[in-house]
Amino acid sequence: MIRRLALIGVLAGALTVAGCSSETDQDQSTTNSSAQPSSTEAWPPTEPAAPTEQSTPAPTAPSVDTSDPGELGRTVVETWFSYDTRTDTNRNDAPVRAADLGVLTGELDAQVRADVQIPVKASGEWAQWASQGATVTAVAVEVPNQGQANTATKYHGMYEVTSTVTDSSGTEIGTDAQYVAVVLTDNGDGWRVSSVTTL
């Protein structure tokens, strides 16, 4: 009877030790698993990328000399009134080419680019030129203005403009002459054309 009780005590002690060991191992396993990062998490953690700064486009630099207002006015007028009906939709395309020279004031440049967006039906003289694939070449000669005084920052140019119309074969089919007044201003960065007016 005493031997049986001793055996029961030994078995109970063994079960107690085994239970404690199992609980300790489970606690360690839980602790180790919680310390490891999830497979879906980035490791090591990364810093967020800095936002990219957008650069402001530089204004268009003049492609012609802006030191001589009279000569600059002549260049703009000849560009403004020269057309190619094979590639131009209407007369508004020529002033855009003048704007692309980079020598118009901001206000005039914006007006020119807005005008070209307005649909214009080809009719009359332009339709006739277009049917012959004609080009119009303008030649401007500066003449005395109508008495306006020029200053160091404002110039009044007057030009006699002769336009020659040539068909696709190179044959001259017409000429025309008109006077054009041009106002130029200089704010310290070279002369700029602020207005072009047909008289």
Protein Blocks (a to p, Z undefined) as FASTA:
>chain_A
ZZmmmmmmmmmmmmmmmmmmmmmmmmmmmmmmmmpccfkbccdddddddddddddddddd
dfbdfkbmklmmmmmmmmmmgccfklpmblmlmmmmmmmnopacfklmmmmmmmmmpccd
dehjlmmmmmnopacdddddddddehiacdfkbccdddddddddddfkopafbdcddddd
dddddehiapadfbdcdZZ
